[in-house]
């Protein structure tokens, strides 16, 4: 019988460059214990359409305001800025599989008194690719014009 699937959610808080892979080994990088819900959406809207960026929404338990950008007493206050890298790993039968690797686009703190959570809205690298104009140099491809 297969073992249950477990998940690990890692945030690269102390990275300074969005293009560098973080080691995900900082004191606060493993946020798995605070994650209440993971929703990942990916794919095309229609068969002939363009590939959309994968979207990951994370509902994070936040009773002390650790993940709230306005909370200056949070140990990660200085790191709660957009485009920090996020990685979600599913462990199945002892084998880890990365199921999402992207960037936190925005933080949405729930303003209700009874709801002590924050939502991370994350996008994968397709979002960066869609926002970038890619130019091709035909001379380097060996093409004869």
VENVEN-V734247 format. One record per residue. N is the residue number from 1. RES is the residue in three letters. PHI is phi in whole degrees, 0 to 359 (NA if undefined). Layout:
BEGIN
n:N res:RES phi:PHI
n:N res:RES phi:PHI
END
This chain:
BEGIN
n:1 res:UNK phi:NA
n:2 res:UNK phi:293
n:3 res:UNK phi:283
n:4 res:UNK phi:293
n:5 res:UNK phi:278
n:6 res:UNK phi:244
n:7 res:UNK phi:237
n:8 res:UNK phi:229
n:9 res:UNK phi:243
n:10 res:UNK phi:238
n:11 res:UNK phi:238
n:12 res:UNK phi:272
n:13 res:UNK phi:297
n:14 res:UNK phi:268
n:15 res:UNK phi:282
n:16 res:UNK phi:249
n:17 res:UNK phi:230
n:18 res:UNK phi:293
n:19 res:UNK phi:264
n:20 res:UNK phi:257
n:21 res:UNK phi:289
n:22 res:UNK phi:284
n:23 res:UNK phi:283
n:24 res:UNK phi:54
n:25 res:UNK phi:236
n:26 res:UNK phi:285
n:27 res:UNK phi:302
n:28 res:UNK phi:245
n:29 res:UNK phi:290
n:30 res:UNK phi:274
n:31 res:UNK phi:256
n:32 res:UNK phi:307
n:33 res:UNK phi:297
n:34 res:UNK phi:266
n:35 res:UNK phi:281
n:36 res:UNK phi:263
n:37 res:UNK phi:206
n:38 res:UNK phi:238
n:39 res:UNK phi:232
n:40 res:UNK phi:241
n:41 res:UNK phi:234
n:42 res:UNK phi:207
n:43 res:UNK phi:122
n:44 res:UNK phi:256
n:45 res:UNK phi:287
n:46 res:UNK phi:212
n:47 res:UNK phi:302
n:48 res:UNK phi:268
n:49 res:UNK phi:281
n:50 res:UNK phi:278
n:51 res:UNK phi:284
n:52 res:UNK phi:271
n:53 res:UNK phi:293
n:54 res:UNK phi:289
n:55 res:UNK phi:243
n:56 res:UNK phi:231
n:57 res:UNK phi:250
n:58 res:UNK phi:243
n:59 res:UNK phi:266
n:60 res:UNK phi:246
n:61 res:UNK phi:293
n:62 res:UNK phi:219
n:63 res:UNK phi:293
n:64 res:UNK phi:264
n:65 res:UNK phi:78
n:66 res:UNK phi:302
n:67 res:UNK phi:259
n:68 res:UNK phi:265
n:69 res:UNK phi:306
n:70 res:UNK phi:288
n:71 res:UNK phi:280
n:72 res:UNK phi:288
n:73 res:UNK phi:271
n:74 res:UNK phi:294
n:75 res:UNK phi:293
n:76 res:UNK phi:245
n:77 res:UNK phi:309
n:78 res:UNK phi:291
n:79 res:UNK phi:259
n:80 res:UNK phi:277
n:81 res:UNK phi:234
n:82 res:UNK phi:298
n:83 res:UNK phi:71
n:84 res:UNK phi:282
n:85 res:UNK phi:283
n:86 res:UNK phi:226
n:87 res:UNK phi:223
n:88 res:UNK phi:240
n:89 res:UNK phi:243
n:90 res:UNK phi:258
n:91 res:UNK phi:258
n:92 res:UNK phi:232
n:93 res:UNK phi:52
n:94 res:UNK phi:81
n:95 res:UNK phi:249
n:96 res:UNK phi:279
n:97 res:UNK phi:229
n:98 res:UNK phi:286
n:99 res:UNK phi:255
n:100 res:UNK phi:205
n:101 res:UNK phi:219
n:102 res:UNK phi:198
n:103 res:UNK phi:225
n:104 res:UNK phi:285
n:105 res:UNK phi:276
n:106 res:UNK phi:205
n:107 res:UNK phi:247
n:108 res:UNK phi:236
n:109 res:UNK phi:279
n:110 res:UNK phi:287
n:111 res:UNK phi:278
n:112 res:UNK phi:285
n:113 res:UNK phi:300
n:114 res:UNK phi:273
n:115 res:UNK phi:258
n:116 res:UNK phi:258
n:117 res:UNK phi:215
n:118 res:UNK phi:230
n:119 res:UNK phi:251
n:120 res:UNK phi:261
n:121 res:UNK phi:258
n:122 res:UNK phi:240
n:123 res:UNK phi:232
n:124 res:UNK phi:274
n:125 res:UNK phi:296
n:126 res:UNK phi:298
n:127 res:UNK phi:295
n:128 res:UNK phi:299
n:129 res:UNK phi:297
n:130 res:UNK phi:293
n:131 res:UNK phi:272
n:132 res:UNK phi:249
n:133 res:UNK phi:277
n:134 res:UNK phi:260
n:135 res:UNK phi:253
n:136 res:UNK phi:240
n:137 res:UNK phi:263
n:138 res:UNK phi:295
n:139 res:UNK phi:293
n:140 res:UNK phi:280
n:141 res:UNK phi:267
n:142 res:UNK phi:77
n:143 res:UNK phi:274
n:144 res:UNK phi:262
n:145 res:UNK phi:255
END
